[in-house]
Amino acid sequence: MRIVCPVCGERSVAEFAYGGDATVVRPALDAPVEAWTSAVYDRANPHGAHWEFWQHVLGCRSWLKVERDTATHRIGPVALVGRFAGREPA
């Protein structure tokens, strides 16, 4: 599987770390532990296109929002997230 990092270009998935389901709204920091448990562990196992967070740990260290097909592992659109989202790579 290969992910196209908006900063570094196309790279092997081995350079990235999975960061979780990008469709889940994270609770507030002071939310009860039950809310955090639900956000982290309680979810459906989607079949098909699904948005996920990935970090380019062995590259630019950027956080990315990646559309991955869970049936075929085909990578779709990729976008930077966080403070650099919406900026052009240097």
PAKOLGU-682813 format. One record per residue (C-alpha): residue number from 1; x, y, z. Coordinates in nm, 3 decimals, decimal comma, always signed. Example, Ala and Ser with C-alpha at 12.3 -4.5 7.8 and 13.67 -1.06 7.14 Angstrom:
<atoms>
- num / c1 / c2 / c3
- 1 / +1,230 / -0,450 / +0,780 $
- 2 / +1,367 / -0,106 / +0,714 $
</atoms>
This chain:
<atoms>
- num / c1 / c2 / c3
- 1 / +0,000 / +0,000 / +0,000 $
- 2 / +0,131 / +0,347 / -0,088 $
- 3 / +0,016 / +0,683 / +0,048 $
- 4 / +0,076 / +1,012 / -0,133 $
- 5 / +0,196 / +1,255 / +0,134 $
- 6 / +0,113 / +1,613 / +0,023 $
- 7 / +0,456 / +1,723 / +0,148 $
- 8 / +0,688 / +1,431 / +0,057 $
- 9 / +0,512 / +1,258 / -0,231 $
- 10 / +0,424 / +0,892 / -0,272 $
- 11 / +0,566 / +0,668 / +0,001 $
- 12 / +0,527 / +0,314 / +0,137 $
- 13 / +0,271 / +0,267 / +0,412 $
- 14 / +0,565 / +0,146 / +0,627 $
- 15 / +0,659 / +0,515 / +0,675 $
- 16 / +0,320 / +0,594 / +0,831 $
- 17 / +0,144 / +0,518 / +1,159 $
- 18 / -0,232 / +0,470 / +1,175 $
- 19 / -0,394 / +0,741 / +1,384 $
- 20 / -0,754 / +0,629 / +1,409 $
- 21 / -1,095 / +0,675 / +1,255 $
- 22 / -1,131 / +1,026 / +1,110 $
- 23 / -1,510 / +1,009 / +1,118 $
- 24 / -1,535 / +0,992 / +1,497 $
- 25 / -1,583 / +1,319 / +1,686 $
- 26 / -1,345 / +1,321 / +1,981 $
- 27 / -1,499 / +1,417 / +2,317 $
- 28 / -1,382 / +1,718 / +2,516 $
- 29 / -1,069 / +1,663 / +2,724 $
- 30 / -1,272 / +1,677 / +3,045 $
- 31 / -1,543 / +1,437 / +2,919 $
- 32 / -1,622 / +1,129 / +3,128 $
- 33 / -1,409 / +0,821 / +3,070 $
- 34 / -1,713 / +0,644 / +2,921 $
- 35 / -1,725 / +0,902 / +2,638 $
- 36 / -1,357 / +0,845 / +2,560 $
- 37 / -1,398 / +0,467 / +2,578 $
- 38 / -1,685 / +0,486 / +2,331 $
- 39 / -1,494 / +0,718 / +2,094 $
- 40 / -1,188 / +0,494 / +2,092 $
- 41 / -1,337 / +0,143 / +2,098 $
- 42 / -1,706 / +0,139 / +1,998 $
- 43 / -1,743 / +0,153 / +1,622 $
- 44 / -1,860 / -0,028 / +1,314 $
- 45 / -1,618 / -0,208 / +1,088 $
- 46 / -1,690 / -0,024 / +0,760 $
- 47 / -1,670 / -0,196 / +0,423 $
- 48 / -1,553 / +0,031 / +0,142 $
- 49 / -1,425 / +0,389 / +0,138 $
- 50 / -1,348 / +0,520 / +0,486 $
- 51 / -1,163 / +0,827 / +0,623 $
- 52 / -0,868 / +0,763 / +0,857 $
- 53 / -0,592 / +0,964 / +1,024 $
- 54 / -0,231 / +0,867 / +0,946 $
- 55 / +0,097 / +1,029 / +1,056 $
- 56 / +0,403 / +1,032 / +0,831 $
- 57 / +0,634 / +0,929 / +1,116 $
- 58 / +0,936 / +0,837 / +0,902 $
- 59 / +0,907 / +1,147 / +0,685 $
- 60 / +0,781 / +1,500 / +0,745 $
- 61 / +0,579 / +1,391 / +1,055 $
- 62 / +0,265 / +1,557 / +0,917 $
- 63 / -0,079 / +1,431 / +1,012 $
- 64 / -0,295 / +1,332 / +0,717 $
- 65 / -0,659 / +1,253 / +0,658 $
- 66 / -0,664 / +0,960 / +0,413 $
- 67 / -0,953 / +0,794 / +0,236 $
- 68 / -0,881 / +0,419 / +0,228 $
- 69 / -1,103 / +0,147 / +0,088 $
- 70 / -1,114 / -0,115 / +0,362 $
- 71 / -1,195 / -0,392 / +0,112 $
- 72 / -0,922 / -0,322 / -0,146 $
- 73 / -0,682 / -0,092 / +0,047 $
- 74 / -0,700 / +0,152 / -0,245 $
- 75 / -0,593 / +0,497 / -0,127 $
- 76 / -0,810 / +0,788 / -0,238 $
- 77 / -0,778 / +1,156 / -0,154 $
- 78 / -0,520 / +1,264 / +0,105 $
- 79 / -0,517 / +1,598 / +0,290 $
- 80 / -0,299 / +1,760 / +0,554 $
- 81 / -0,468 / +1,817 / +0,889 $
- 82 / -0,379 / +2,046 / +1,174 $
- 83 / -0,206 / +2,380 / +1,155 $
- 84 / -0,068 / +2,325 / +0,802 $
- 85 / -0,399 / +2,220 / +0,644 $
- 86 / -0,484 / +2,429 / +0,341 $
- 87 / -0,126 / +2,546 / +0,285 $
- 88 / +0,084 / +2,461 / -0,017 $
- 89 / +0,394 / +2,248 / +0,059 $
- 90 / +0,718 / +2,447 / +0,072 $
</atoms>
